[in-house]
Amino acid sequence: MGILGALHAAVDWLLSWAKLIQNREVGWLTINRKTGEYMREQQPLFKKFKLLLLFNPLTTWLDTTHAMRLYMHNSAIKEGKKEATPASRNRIKQFVETYHINMNDFEPSDVDAYGTFEDFFVRHHKPGTRPIHDPDDGTSAVVVADSRVVVYEEVAESKKIWIKGEDFSITNLVMDKKLGPQFGNGPVASFRLSPQDYHRYHSPVSGTIKVFRSMPGDYYEVDPLAIRSGVDILTRNARDYVVIDTEEFGEVLFVAIGASQVGTVEINEKWQKPGAEIKKGDELGFFQFGGSSIIVAFQKGRIQFDKDLIEPSRNAIAVDVEVGMSMGRAVPKDNPHDS
């Protein structure tokens, strides 16, 4: 290539990174499901540095009391409370422009119609902007949130590649020694929402609510740098969960997990009652301001995730998805391939 060619390639590389930084594209590597293109999540550069500082082996070793993380956690909670004040509405327009949010997907679409940033954060989709895949087919499961998702056929595989918390297990996640083992090594989907995302979440399947539980906890970061560290994030953060009893998938566990700056993790009241009928795509609840995470767990051998979700996940690459997209199909309980 020669010296001139090498110099030209180096300049191109630096310029490309300058553009990435300008557009805040410094987050975790993902794949856009619609286009198949690799991309990086938009994230403030300061936040990237903070995450690198907090969630690395040296900090974990030095900060045995978690004092540094606790300080950051409390600062995030204070910042989150500001989002409910009238003055916070001044942030909305700049936030929309910075993160290229298509307000035509939401109602109201006019940013001036929101009284506070918190009101904007829990905005609703405009009808028809997120169609539900095969809405009348109970054998297909759908994506639960506008988010980035990784899927694994076994919990053990997810721990090996994605969720690195030393004490993570479904039993610890739900704090129930009878319920946890039912999903102990079954398939699991992990959805992660960033602050710029739509923050309402929806049912992946149709069925009947069997269990509801709300659990207090912390609100630590759920960025991949945090989840893939040795810190037990998912089993320490505040979370609500339901178990949905279905004909096609057996029982399905849906866990909504709060994260930094989240003011509320809330399952809608009508789904808190055992026996309530729910259809896939129905709104289950919402998060208030901040990044958040959702775990959907299935019983062993009861779902086959879509191939275009499985393959990137094996390389710890998340897929950008939207509510209502296909997630996978049910596997009959008596399938001869089950073991």
N, C-alpha and C positions, 0 to 999 in steps of 0.2 A: 504493500500500500504506500510505502514511502513516508518520509517525515511530514511532508505537507498534508498527505491524506490522513495521517494519524492526528495531526494538529486540528484539521477540519472536523474529524469525528469527535475529538475532545470538546471543541467549542460547541458543536451540536448538542452534545450530552449536557454540558453546563447550561446552555440556553433552555433545553427542555426542562431541566430541573428548576430553573428560574421561573418558567411558566407554571410548573406544578405548584411551586411555593406561592406564587401570586394568586393562583386559584384555590389555595389551601388543599391541594390534592396530595397530602402527605400521610394519609391514614393507611389502614391495612389494604393489601391487594385483594381486589374482588373481580368478579366477572359479571358484566351486565347480561342478564338472562335473555333479554329481548334481542340484543345485537351480537352477543358472544364476545364482545370486546373486553379486554383486561383494562382495569382502571383502578385508581386509588381513591378511597373515600375522602371527601372534603373534611378537613379538620384543622383548627387553628394550630399554627406552628408551636405556640407556647404550650398548648395542651399536649402536643406530641412530646416535647422535651420533658414536661412534667411526668407523663406516663413512663418515659424511659428512666427518669430519676427514681420514681417510686417503685416500679415493678421490675426489679432486676435482682439477681442472686445476692449481690453485695448489700443492697439496701435491706433485703429480707434478713440477711445475716446480722447486719448492724442494728436494725430497728426492731429488736425483739419485742418491745412493748407496743409496737405499732403506733407510737406517738406521732410520727410524721404523717402517716396516713390518716390518723384521727384528726389532726389539725386540718388537713386538706378536706376531709370529709365534712367537718363542721363549717368550714368556709363555704363549701358547696351548698350546704343547707341554707346558710344565710343568704347566699346569692339567689337561691331558688325562691325564697320568700319575697324577694323584690319583684318577681315576675307578676305578682298579683296586685301591684300598686298601679294607679292611673298613669304615673310617669313612665312605666315600662312600655306603654304603647308606642313611644317614640322609637323603640328599637325595631319594630316590626318591619318597616319598609326596607331598612338596611339589611336585616336578616334575610328577607326574601330575595333581595338582589345578590347578596353574597353567596347564597347557597342555590341560586337559580331555581327557586321553587315555582312550579307552574300553578299559579293561583286559579287558573281555569278549571283545575281538578277539584276545587273546593267551593263550599258555600258557607258564608258569603265569600265572593272572590275579591271584593274590594278590601284592601288592608285597613282602610280607614273605618271599616265597620266594626272592628274589634276594639273593645274598651280597654283591655290590658293584654300584655304579652301572654299571660296564662290563658285568656280566652282564645287567642290565636293558636296557641300550642295544641289545644284540644279541638281544633277545627274539624268539621265533618267533610267527608268526600261528597262531591256532587253525584246524585244518582246516575248510574250508568258508566262512571269513570273507572270502576273496578268490577268488571263482570265476574261472576262466580263460575268456575269451571264445572261443567256438567251438573247444574244445580239440582237436578232431580235424580241423580245417580248416587246412591248411598255408598257405593263401593269405591268412590274416589274421594281422597282427602285433599284439602286445599291449604294454601299458604295463609297464615293467620295475621300477617302485618306487612306493611311496607317496610322492608328491612333487608338485612344481609343474613343468609342462612347457611349453616352447615348441617349435614345429615349423616348419621352413622347407623349401621345395621345392628350394632350392639353398644351398650353403654361402655363396655371395656375398650372398644375401639375409639370412642369419643374421648375417653380419658387419656389414651395413648397419644392421640394426635392434637386434640383441641382443648379440653377442659383439664387443666393441670393441677387444680386444687388438691392438696394431699388428702383431704377428707371427703371429697365429693363422692356421693352415691345418691341414688334416688331415695333411699331410706332417709338419709340426712337432709335431703332437699325437702321432703314432705314431713319430716319428724314423726314418722309413723312406722313402727316395726311390723305392722300387719299389712299396711298398704304398699310400702316401699318394695318388698320382695316380689310383688306381682309384676313390677316393671323392671326388676333388678338388672337383667341383662338383655332387655328388649331393645328395639330400635328407638332412636332418639333424634329429634330435630332441635337445633339451637338457633333461635332468631335473635338478632341484635339490632336495636333501634338507636339511631343517632338523634341528637336534638333537632335536626332539621326535618326529620321524618314525621309523617302522620302518626299520631300516637294513640289511636284507638285500635283495639285488637279484636279478632273475630274467631268464631268457632271453626276448627278444621274439619269437623264431621257433624253428622246429624245423629241425635240420640236423646237420652234422658239424663238430666243431672242426677248424679248419685251421691256425691260428696262435695261440700264447700268448706274451705277453711282459710282464715286470714291469719298471717303470722307476722308479728313485728320484727324489726331488725335494723341493720345499718343501710346506708345508701352509698356504697363504694362504686368505683368505676367498673363498667363491664366491657371496656375496650378489649380487643384480643390480647394486647400486651398484658392486661390484668388477668384475664381468664386463663391465659397460657402461662401464667406465673405459678409459683407454688402456693400463693395466697388463696384461701378458701373464700372466694367472692360469692358464688351463687348460693352457698348454704349459710351465709351470714347476712345477706341483704334481706330487707323486708319483702314479703311475697304473699300473694293470694293464689289459691289453686282450686280447681274443680276436677272431678272425675266424671267423664261422660260415658254412660253405658250405651253401647251401640250394637246393632245386630251384625254388622259387617266386620267391625274391627275388634270386637270385644270391648274392654274398658280402655279409655284413652285419658291420659293425665295431661292437664294443661296448667302450667305454672307461670304466672306473671310476676316478674322479679324487678323490683325497683333498682335504681342506680343513682349516680351523683345528681343532685339538684332536683330529684323527683319529689314532689310534694305529696303525691297520693298514688297508691297502687289500688285500683278499685275494680272489683267485679260488679257488674250491674246487679241491682237488688233482686230482679226477677230470676237471675240465675243462681242466687244463693240458696234457693229452696229445692231440696231433693224432690225429684219427681217432675220438675219443670221440663217441658219438651223444647229442644233447641235444634235449629237447622244449621247446616254448614253455611258459613258466611254471615250468620247473625252476629251482631256486635256483642261481645262478651263483657267488655269494660274498657278502661282507658288509664293511661299514665299522665301525670302532670309533668311540669318541665324537667328535662334532663334526658340523658341516655337511659336505655332500659333493655331488658332481656326477657325472652320467653323460652321456656323449655316445653316441648310436646313429646311425651313418651308413650310408646305403644307396648302392648304385651308381646312377648317373644314370638316371632314368626307371623305377625298379623298384618304387616304392611310391606310392600315393595316400593321403596322410594324411587322417584324418577331418576333415570340414568344421568341426566345432565346436572343433577344435584349431587349425586354420589361421587362422581369422578373428581370434581374439583375439591370436594371435602377431604378426600384421601390425601391431598397435598396441602391441607390447611388453608385452602382458598375459599372464601365465602362467595355466595352468589347473590347478586342484587335481585330481589323479587318484590312483587306487589301482592296485596291482598287479593285472594280469590284465584290466583294461579294454581295450577295442579301441583300437588306435593307428592302424590303416590297413590297406589291402589291397594285395596284390601286383599289379603291372602286368606282363603277359607281355612278355618281351624283344622279341618281334616285333610289339608293339602298333603299329598304323599311326600313332599320335599321337606315338611316340617320334621324336626327331630328334638 
